[in-house]
Amino acid sequence: MGRKATPASLKALRGNPGNRPINTNEPQPELLCSVPEPPENLGEIARREWERLAWELISLKLLTALDTTMLEVYCESYEQYR
């Protein structure tokens, strides 16, 4: 089994001291370029947090379609906390 392979993006940031080949066929989810509509079930506080955080993540090129469910869960939790 061994350790899991380090993602190619992390190898690029950290360097590749072992000089092992970098996987160029690694799947890359598409980045979102605009804030998706918040889910209907979010309350007012959660919707504001969705807008705030989604813009930040998009500007850092970190938000993909795969992340929207976790963003929704975070926003709901944030609203409960508030």
C-alpha positions in Angstrom: 0.0 0.0 0.0 2.4 2.7 1.1 1.8 6.4 1.3 -0.6 8.2 -0.9 1.0 10.1 -3.8 1.5 13.8 -3.3 -0.7 15.8 -5.7 1.1 17.4 -8.6 0.2 20.9 -7.6 1.8 20.4 -4.2 4.9 19.0 -5.8 5.1 22.1 -8.0 4.9 24.3 -4.9 7.2 22.4 -2.6 9.6 21.2 -5.3 10.4 17.7 -6.3 13.5 16.7 -4.3 13.1 13.0 -5.2 13.0 13.8 -8.9 10.2 11.4 -9.4 8.0 11.9 -12.5 5.1 14.3 -12.0 1.7 13.0 -13.0 0.5 15.3 -15.8 -2.7 13.3 -16.2 -4.1 14.1 -12.8 -7.8 15.1 -12.9 -8.3 18.9 -12.5 -11.8 20.1 -11.6 -12.9 23.3 -13.4 -12.6 26.5 -11.4 -15.8 28.6 -11.1 -15.5 32.1 -12.5 -18.6 33.5 -10.9 -20.5 33.0 -7.7 -23.1 30.3 -8.1 -26.6 31.0 -6.8 -26.9 30.0 -3.1 -29.2 27.0 -2.4 -32.8 27.9 -1.6 -32.7 26.2 1.8 -30.1 28.7 3.2 -31.2 31.3 5.6 -30.4 35.0 5.4 -27.2 34.9 7.4 -26.0 31.8 5.5 -26.7 33.5 2.2 -24.6 36.5 3.1 -21.8 34.2 4.2 -22.1 32.2 0.9 -21.7 35.4 -1.1 -18.8 36.7 1.0 -16.8 33.5 1.1 -17.6 32.4 -2.5 -16.1 35.7 -3.8 -13.0 35.2 -1.8 -12.5 31.6 -2.9 -13.1 32.6 -6.6 -10.6 35.4 -6.4 -8.0 32.9 -5.0 -8.9 30.4 -7.7 -9.9 27.8 -5.2 -13.7 27.3 -5.8 -14.8 24.4 -8.0 -18.2 22.9 -8.6 -17.1 20.0 -6.3 -16.7 22.4 -3.4 -20.2 23.9 -3.4 -21.8 21.2 -1.2 -19.1 21.8 1.5 -19.6 25.5 1.2 -23.3 25.0 1.7 -22.6 22.9 4.8 -20.2 25.5 6.2 -22.7 28.3 5.6 -25.5 26.4 7.4 -23.2 25.7 10.3 -22.1 29.4 10.4 -25.7 30.5 10.6 -26.4 28.1 13.5 -23.3 29.4 15.3 -24.5 33.0 14.8 
